[in-house]
């Protein structure tokens, strides 16, 4: 749901640091059981503790305005997934698409080639490769990869930024936030409490960069207190939105707030979105 350009959080992590993920590492084989017509699942599972150094953990967020729907590949093998009822893949990750919606995808640490191709059901340029970049995630670490720039007649995603997701010291009485500025052509940004003249929570975040984790000061009583925030041009003090945004963050969690859009564009206006990163 959209509130004054701010999208409510629907992306809660499914590999929290205190829980366990069971990863399917073998094909599902259906075997005939003793009774005719019965099927038995014979699947090998590997128990993965969060932060297991055997793996690295990735999210990918498409923040390239104008990008068609696409899927991601790791060393030539499909990394992201889409749904299809037609036999031809018809769902991917367009502008503001997050993979996976919940949690992190798993890969091996070390050097990899990350590519992206348009989904095959598109009428124009199906399967066209629009991104080819090198990444090197480290063992046991968590990352979010942001695509950047604008998708134009060059039919390329210009670049990516890989941000390490380091878990802050969570506390059930505290809320942590960080700010990622992907607002194309926009200024350095402050995040402030209530009005543009309010107290600064995060200061001077340039395009393509992120703040560290900051504790939201005095969030208020209750488990999910409401707070108002706004975003301000760091140089001029002018607010980038006309009305402060009311957010209801849950105590004990850490949230990534990211700014997106293209300065001066009616098609891709300034917007802020957040998702739960750790809880």
Secondary structure as GFF3:
##gff-version 3
##sequence-region A 1 279
A	DSSP	beta_strand	2	3	.	.	.	ID=ss1
A	DSSP	beta_strand	6	7	.	.	.	ID=ss2
A	DSSP	beta_strand	20	24	.	.	.	ID=ss3
A	DSSP	beta_strand	29	32	.	.	.	ID=ss4
A	DSSP	beta_strand	39	42	.	.	.	ID=ss5
A	DSSP	beta_strand	45	49	.	.	.	ID=ss6
A	DSSP	beta_strand	56	62	.	.	.	ID=ss7
A	DSSP	beta_strand	70	74	.	.	.	ID=ss8
A	DSSP	beta_strand	77	78	.	.	.	ID=ss9
A	DSSP	beta_strand	98	99	.	.	.	ID=ss10
A	DSSP	beta_strand	105	107	.	.	.	ID=ss11
A	DSSP	beta_strand	110	118	.	.	.	ID=ss12
A	DSSP	beta_strand	129	137	.	.	.	ID=ss13
A	DSSP	beta_strand	142	148	.	.	.	ID=ss14
A	DSSP	beta_strand	159	164	.	.	.	ID=ss15
A	DSSP	beta_strand	176	181	.	.	.	ID=ss16
A	DSSP	beta_strand	189	193	.	.	.	ID=ss17
A	DSSP	beta_strand	200	205	.	.	.	ID=ss18
A	DSSP	beta_strand	209	210	.	.	.	ID=ss19
A	DSSP	beta_strand	214	215	.	.	.	ID=ss20
A	DSSP	beta_strand	226	233	.	.	.	ID=ss21
A	DSSP	beta_strand	245	248	.	.	.	ID=ss22
A	DSSP	beta_strand	254	260	.	.	.	ID=ss23
A	DSSP	beta_strand	271	278	.	.	.	ID=ss24
###
